[in-house]
């Protein structure tokens, strides 16, 4: 990231406004700025931290106009700035920003309107950064890049498995990756599917991904074998963990069934997936499921989810029976 490189080179802007849906990047960048702008010994006097709900913009800007004590600069950090009123006053401060102050606003959640005068002033004088949520298809690349920074690698199928299990919560994702790195044997820096399987804890013998493989191949015997294992371990194989992954997979197959070009390359482009993923799970499944059946399966998964939560299920069917009924419907 070019912004991080500038910060590490100690080329600071007078203001950083870090906004958007992904708090992971906002936290990382704000911490990086503080760590690079101030030595630990300087922070007691020259780091001023505020929280949006507990302070006013006037108090923040007064601190920004102050002078450093025993150092080169002052850092004013505002967390949860989305709870602060009258942010438009930033534009007044930026007419004459202090040359010895680095002002940081952390504004997670909704981004500010870039058409406002104060947003334009931030963009002109400093950095207006928007942290966007990653798409699911971008998660394996994020995982690989994060581990590369830690001098580690991961198998492609393991990265995909981890992405599917954890989802697009990057703070949780990096936490899981850090735990995986700690759990690796001494001297080993490569994460495999087995490492992820043991760490995530979905299965010691089978995983939801092996269930998906069995369903794609319409392997009734293996599907029911895995279902029995899941039923024997209801805490480990909770239906609310299984249903989202089933829904995601069959929704993906539904999209694939509508692709204008069903060649391997065409499906890769249409789904924004890698070739090995398409070869492993998409193309085999499309041979066994029509578009009509896929639509019925998606509806059945939604209905099972509702029943598992007590909606439209007068018989109080057990999770084990709900899963068995769903798998039988998918296979037949």
Secondary structure, DSSP 8 states (H G I E B T S, - for coil): -HHHHHHHTT---SEEEEEES-HHHHHHHHHHHHHHHS-GGGHHHHEEEEEGGGS-HHHHHHHHTS--SSSS-EEEEEESGGG-S-GGGHHHHGGG--TTEEEEEEEESS---TTSHHHHHHHHHSEEEEE----HHHHHHHHHHHHHHTT-EE-HHHHHHHHHHH-S-HHHHHHHHHHHHHHS-TT--EE-HHHHHHHH-S-SS--HHHHHHHHHTT-HHHHHHHHHHHHHTTTTT-HHHHHHHHHHHHHHHHHHHT-S--SHHHHHHHHT--HHHIIIIIHHHHTT--HHHHHHHHHHHHHHHHHHTTSS-TT---HHHHHHHHHHHHH-
